[in-house]
Amino acid sequence: MSELINFIYLISAVLFMMGLKNLSSPVTARRGNNLSMLGMALAIVATLLNPDIVSFKLLLLGVAVGAVIGGVAAVKVEMTSMPEMVALFNGCGGAASALVALAEFQGSGHQLAGFGLITLLLSIIIGALTFTGSLIAFGKLKGLVASRPIVYPGQQVVNGLFCLVMVGLAVGVYQDTANLLFFYGLLGLSLLLGVLAVIPIGGADMPVIISLLNSYSGLAVSMTGFALRNNALIVVGSLVGASGLFLTKIMCDAMNRSLANVLFGAFGAAADSGGGPAAGPGGPATGAVKGYEIEDVVTVLENAESLIIVPGYGMAAAQAQHAVRELGEHLQNAGAAVRYAIHPVAGRMPGHMNVLLAEADVPYELLFAMEDINDDFTETDVVLVIGANDVVNPAAKTNPGSPIYGMPVLNVELARTVIVLKRSMNPGFAGIENELFLKDNTMMLFGDAKKTVQQLVSALKGPGKY
């Protein structure tokens, strides 16, 4: 029976790898999701074939409860809330690994030794801090916890001391598995460290943190697999852990920052939310913000032969993706060449804008990554920036004193006309003013993104209809 179980696990692992490969493209992402679901279903079946299972009642109850929760979440959760759900799922993965390791320790901890005990302790540590860290990330994304970095003097020293104490406790448990005081102390500090590690990280860095916590959850699963000698958990956890780390690296490169800077830099902690003029190499950026009316913007759009739409978190917050797709379709039908420019860290999680636009049925071939479209702005008539801020800030290229200097951004200011849809002049996650708003070729149109785009569509279709 064990040979059959491992063979099914092998098939599951292959399906997971194929699914991950297909997820690399929007065109094949649905197929990748289906392959991964099939792999998980086979892994569950193989686990249920284990002759060591004493009772199926609790297992089937768990499968039923999980299926109900997953189904309700899939139906009820809005696409705009996907970052929060991903954060919760990361936390659930970490909690599951920690709980399985905890049960294994309580059931046969006295029999564990060597590598098996080490991986079990790592599973508890990583799983616990992933759980609480993900809860804090969820709170920041949901607005339940301040999105700005929460810092205090000596924070890194305190965290470092906690890590040293945890190492000492882990060594104590390794030497004496009957020492429950050390064991539960290790569990408690791991939970606390997850909170302390994420509170000093601001909302601007949430895409990186979500990727990193995803990687942590995979590592916890892999460690649990080693402790239980379960090949499926080892393979799946390794895949999730490795892919999460690669994605974290991509996110860091997109912001031109190191992972250490994201984790320990408390980016935006000292920024003034009001934001004065962004200082340039020769002094403050000059110019004035010029507000326009719907009619002015409609005139520009009607005469545009080429248009690039740049979505940001403001579009997600206003749930304007469907209105944006309608606007793009109307301008295409009128003869304009319409494309979408996607910055890697636009939104609150990796691929956030791609997911929202795909949900609104925007054709995949119209979505372009930053590196594929950045050179085209100079020959573009109009750029429509909808709720994006830091990812289009020219200060990243022109102002060495700016906290985002060196971050790759979209070259929207090089277009003939830039139209910015924004609710107010409040700064983005970086907490600094955007030099783009002061440019001579920039038109500011204030208001809720969804309502504003709907008004533009109505006005383009016929005067007096908005």
N, C-alpha and C positions, 0 to 999 in steps of 0.2 A: 504493500500500500504506500509506503514512503517513497518508492520510486515513482509511482503514479502521481503523487502529490507534487514532488519536485519537478516532474515533467510538465504538469499544468502550470506550476509557478514559472517555469522557463518560458512557456508560451505567453503567459501574462507579461513577463518582463519584455519580451520581444514586441508585444502590442503596445506597451508603455513607450518604448523607444520609438516605434513608428508613429505613435500619437504625438510625441514630443517633436519629432521631425516635421510632421504636418502642421503643427501649431506655429511654425516659423513663418507661415504665409497666410494672409487673410483669406486667400482663395481656397486653401486646403484646411483651414482651421476647424471647420465643422467636422470634417472627416477625422481629423486628429482627436477631437473631443470624443467622437463615437468609438474610435479604436481604444482610447484610454478607458472609457467606460466599460467596454467589453473586457479589457484586461483586468479591471478591478472586479468585475462580476466573476470571472474565472478564478481569480485569487480567493475570493470569498468562498466559492464552491470547493476549491482545493482545501481550504482551511477547515471547512465543515466535514471533510472526509477524514480528518485526523482521528484515529481510533482512541486517542487519549482523552477525547472530549467526554466528560461524564454526563452532562445534561445539555440538551439543545434548547431548553426553554429560554434561558437568559440570552443566549446567542440570537435566537430568532426574534426575541423581544427587542434586542438592541438593533438588529437589522431593520425591524419594522419602524421603530422610533426614528432611527437615522433617515430612513427613506421618507417618512412624513416630513421631518424637519427640512430635508433637502428639497423635497418637492414644493413645499410651501415657500421656501426662500426663493426658488427658481421662478415661481409664479408671481410672488408678491413684491420682491425687492426690485426697485426701479434701477435702471441702468446707471442713473446718476449716483446711486448709492453703492455701486459696485466696489469702490475702494474700501468702504467700511466693511462690506461683507467679506472681501478678500482678507482684510486684517483679522476678522473674527475666525475665518477658516484657518488661517495660519495659527492662531491661538488654539483652536480646537485640535489641530494636528500635534502641537506641542504638548497640550494637556493629555491627549490620548497616549502618547509615548510615555509621558511621565507616570500616568496611572498604571499602564501595563507593567512598566519597570517596578513600580511600587508594589503591585500585586505579586510579581515574581520574587521580589526581595522578601516580602512577608511570608510567602509560601515556601520558598526554598533558599532563602538568603544564606542560611548557615552552610549550605552545600556549595555555594559559589566561591570561586577563588580565581586568581590570576586574571587573564584577559577577559573572561566572562564577567567578573565582578567589576572590572574597570569600565567596560562598555555599559553595564547597567547603571553605574553611578553617573557616567557621562549622559546617559539617556535622561535620567532624572534632572540633572543640572540644566542641560540644554532645553529639555521639554518644559520645565517649570519657568525658566526665564523667558522662553518664547511665549508662553501662555500669558503671563502678566505684561510683558512688553507689548504684545499684540493688543491686549485690552487697552493699554494707554494709547497706542496708535489709533485704535478705533475711537477712543474718546476725543483725541485731537481732531480726527477727521470729522467726527459727528458734532464737534463744538461743545462736548461735555467737559473737556479739559482744554485749558488755554493752548492754542496752537503755537504760540510763541515759546521759545526755549525757557524752561524753568531752571534757573541756575542759582547757586549759592556759593559762598567762599569755601574753597577747599573741597569742592565737589569731587574732583578726580582723585584726590587723595583718599577721601572716604570710600569711593568705589574700589580703589586699589586695595585698601585695607580689607574690605569685604571679600574681595577675591582671594586674598592671602588666607583669611580665616576659613573660607570655603575649601581651599586646598588642604589646610590642616585637618578640617573635619573629614574630608574625603580619605585622607591618609589614615585617620583614626578608624573609620569604618572598614577600610581595606584590611587593616590589621586585626580588627575585632568586629565581625559582622553582628555580634550580639549587642553592640553598643548602640541602642536605639536613640539615645539622647543625641549623639553625634549625627546619626542618620537623619533624624527629623530636623535637627538644627541646620544640616546641609540643605534639606528641602526648603525650609523656611527662608534661608538666606538667598537661595536661588530664585524664589518667587519675588523677594524684595529687590534683588539685583535687576530683574527684568523691568521693574518700575523705574528704578534709579537710572538705568541705562537709556531709557527712551524719553523721560521728561525733559532732558536738556536739548532735545532735537526738535527743531521748528517745523512748521507746516511745509516750508519750501523743500524740505528734504524727505518728505513722506514717500515719494516714489522709490528712493533708495532704501528707506527703512522697510517698506513693505517687501521689497525684493530680498533684503537681508534676512528678515524674519521668516520669509518663505524658505530660504536656504537653511536657516536654523531648524525649522520644523522637519525638513528632510534629513538633516544630520541626526536629529533626535530619533527619527524612525529607523535610520540605519543602525544607530547604536543599539536600539532595542532589538533589532534583527540579529545582531551579533550575540547579544545576551541570550536570546531565545533560540539561537541557531536556526533562524527562519530565513531562507534564501530570498523569498519574495520581499520581505521588509528590507533586507540589505540592499537589494538591487533598486527597489523603488525609492528608498531613502537616499541612496547615492545619486540617483538621477535628479531628484528634486533639489538636493543639496548643491550639486554641481551646477545645474541650470540656474538656480537662484544666485549663486556666486557670480556666474558669468553675466547675468542680467544686472546685478549690482555694479559690476565693473563698467558695463555699458552706461548705466545711469550716472556714475561718477564721472566718466569721460565726457558725457553730455553737458556736465556742469563745470568741467575742468577743475575738479576738486578730488582730493584723495579720500578714501574711505575713512581714514583717521580724522580728517578735517570734518567730515560729516558727523562722525560719532562724538567727537570731543570739541569741535569748534564752536558750538552753541551759536550757529549762524543766525543773525537777526536779533540776538538777545538785546543788544544795545541800540538797535536802530530806532529812530524816532518815527512813530507811526504817522505823524503828520507829514514828515518828509519835506525838507526844504529843497531848493533847486539842486540838482545833481552837479557836483563840482567836476569840472573838466580839467584837462591838463593846464589850461591857462586861466582857470578861475571857474566860477559858476556858469552853468549852461545858460545861454541867453535865449530870449524869445518869449512868446506869450501863447497861452492856450487859446485856441480859436474854436468856439462852439458853433455848430451849424444846426439848421433845421432839416426835417425830413425832405422837404422840397429840394434843398441844395444837394443833398446826397443823391437823391433820385436822378437829378440832372447829370451828375457825374457818372452814375452807373449806366444810364441810358446811352451814353456816348463811349463807353468802354468797350474795346475790342478784346481785351484780355483781362482776366480777373483771377487773383489768387486769394483764397479765403484762409485765414489763419485762426483756428479755434483755440480757446484756452479754457481755464477752469470756470470763467464767468459764463461761458456757454453751457457748461454742465450744470452750474448752480441754477441757471434760469430755465434749464430743460429746453433749450432753444434749438436742439439739433434737427428736429423735424422742420421747423420754420426755415432754418439755414439751408436744408436740402431743397425746400420749395423755392427759395430765392435763387439758389444755384441753377436749378432746372429752368426757371423762367428766363434767366439771363442767357443760358445755353440756347434755349429755343429762340431767343432774340438775336442769336448769332455770335455771342461772346464766347471766347475760350475760357472755361472755368476749371480751376484746379484747387486742391487743398494742400496746404503746407503743414506738416505735422512735426513739431519739435519733440525730441525723445522724452522730455520731462514735462510736457504740457499736461496739466491736470494733477490728479492726486495719486495716480498709480501708473506703472508702465503700460503704454498702449491705451490709456484712458480715452483719448480723443478718437482713436481708431475704433474702439468698441462703440462709442456713442454714435459716430457717423455710420458705422455698419448697421447699427440698430435702426437708424433712420433711412436705410436703404440707399445710402450714397455709394455709387459704384466704386469698387476697389481700385480700379485703374485710375481714378481721379485723385487718389491719396498718394502724396509724395513725401518721403522722408526729407529731413532738412538737407542732408548732403546731396540729394538728388535734385533739389529745386532752388538751392540758395543762389546759384549763379544766374537764375532767370529773372530775378526781381528787377534788374536794370532795364529789361525790355518789356516790363509789365505796365499796363495802363493804370490799373487800380489794385490796391491790396486792401482787403476788408479784414480788419483785426477784430475778432469777436471775443472779448473777455480775456485775452492774453495780455500779459504785462511784462514780466522779467525776461521772457524768452524772445522778446522783440526790442529790448532796450539797447540802443546803440552805445550806452556807457560801457557795456561789456567789451567794446572794441576801442573806445576813444578815451576812457577815463581810468588811468592807472590807480587812482585813489578809490575807485568804486569797489564795494565788496564782491561784485559779480565780474570784475575785470578778468578777461581771459576765458570766460564762459562762452562756448559757441552759441550764437543766437541767429535768428532768421534775419536776413538783410532787407527787411521790409522798407526801410527808409530810402532805399535806392529806387523804388518805384516812382512813377510820375505823380501819383496821388495815393495817399494813405488815409483810409477812413477807419477811425477807431471807435468801436461801440463799447461804451463803458458806463457803468452805473453812476460812478462819482470819480473824483480825483484821488481817492484813497490809493496808496501804493500797493504793490503786489506783496507776495510772501517775503521778498527780500527787504521790504520796508524802506525802499528808496524811490525817489521820483524818477519817472521814465523820461529820458531826453527826447524820445520820439514824439511826445505830446507837444513839444515846443518847436518842432520843425515847421518850416514854412509850407511844406507840402502835405501837412497833416490836418485832417478835418476831424474834430471831435463831435460825436453824436451821443449825448448822454441819455440814459434811461435803461430800463430793464431790457436785457438782450432779446428775449423772446418777443415781447411786445413791439420793440423797435423793429426787428426783422419782419414781423408780421405787417407792420405799417409800411415798411419799404415794399413788400410784395404787393400789398393792396394799391399803393401809389403807382407802382410800375405797371400794374394791370389796368389801371384807369384812374384818372384824377377824381378826387372827391370820395373815394371808396374807403378811405381810412379815417 
